[in-house]
Amino acid sequence: MVLPGLLDYEIHHCAFSAAKSGQNPYDVEVLTSYLDPEKGYIRRGEFGFFYPPWSLLILAPLLSVPFKASAVLWLLTSSALIIGAAFLAINAQNGISARRSLVLACGAAFLFAPAIDALAFWPD
């Protein structure tokens, strides 16, 4: 099972695995060594972890779960948050029903540039 939009999540997951093993999460060779397709990762060239180290701490509960399961949870949570934010913004307008707000929010979420960008990383 290969899921779209997981490039950043894969990077975090590999960096967390490296840090948990006492390795440098900013070492490109170390990160690349964690890309095992049997675990659900997408085989790609070199990539780096450019996020602050505390991002691994914040995501540690999710990153501790095997990649395939946590990746699905990551996509569902991210999508729900994007749709929820759009719903709250649209629902704040007077005269728009909750049902119509939800439909508009779902549509807006799929037109949200970062969401489209994430889905553009669909593997070949």
N, C-alpha and C positions, 0 to 999 in steps of 0.2 A: 504494500500500500504506500503510494507516494502522494503526499499532500502538497498543494500549492502554498506559496506565501510563507515558507518556513525558514528562509535563509538566515535571518537574524536569530531566530530561535535555535536553529542548528548551531550557530556560532556560540550562543550562550551555553547550550547543552554541552558542547565539546569543551569549552573553557571551564565549565564547572567540573566536568569529569577530570580534566587535567589538574585543576587546583586541588580537588579531593584526593588525587593520587600524589600530591606533593610536587607536581610539575608546574612549570611556568605557563599560565593561561594566555600569555601574550606571545609565546613562541609559535611561529607559523608551522614549523615542522611537527611540533607536538600536536597542535590542533588538527592538522591534516591526518595524523596517524589515528585519530579517533573516528574518522568517517568510515564506518563499517556499514556497507549497504545491507547486510543481513539484519542490522539493528534498525533499519528504516531510513538511514541517512542517504542523501543524494550524493553520488560520487561527483566531485568537482575539483578544480585546481586549488591552488593555495588561497587561503583567506586568513584574515586576521581578526583578532578580538580587540576592538578599539573602544570598548565601553569602560566606565569606571569599575573598579573591583567591587564596590558595594552593590552593583546591579546583580552580581552573583548571589550576594547575601539575601537580597530582597526576593529573588526568584528561587532560592534554595529549595523550598518545599516542593515546587513544581519540577525543578531540575533534578531532584532526587529520584523521581519516577522514571522508569525506562522510557526511552525516546518515543516510541510509537504511541504509547498511551498518553504521555504528557503533551505530545504534539497535537493530538486531537483536542485535548482539553484547552490547550493554548489557543487554537483556532476558534473554538466555540466561545471561550471567554472573551477574546479580542473582538469577535463579531458582535457578541451580546453588548459589550461596552460601547462599541461604535453606534449600534442601533439604539441603545438606551440613551446615549447622549443626544442623538438626533431627535429621538422621541421627546425627551424633556424640553429641548429647544422649541420644537414645533408645538407641543402641547401647551406651552406657556402663552401661545397666541390665543386671544379671545375668539370664541365662536367656532373653534375647530374641535370636533369630537375626538375622543380617545382612539376610536377605531381608525378614523381617517388619519390621525397623527401617526399611528403605528404603520399604516401603509406608506405614508409619505416618508417616514423615518427609514423604513427598509429600502425604499427607492433611493433616498439620499445617501444611505450607507454604501450602496453599490456604485454610486457616482463619486464617492469620496476619493480624492486622488491617492492618498496613501493606501487605501484598500485596493484600488485598481493596481497600484504599483506592486503591492505584495503578491497579488494574484498573477502578475506578469512574470514572476519567477517560477512559473510552472516548468517542471523539468522536461527536457527533450526526450 
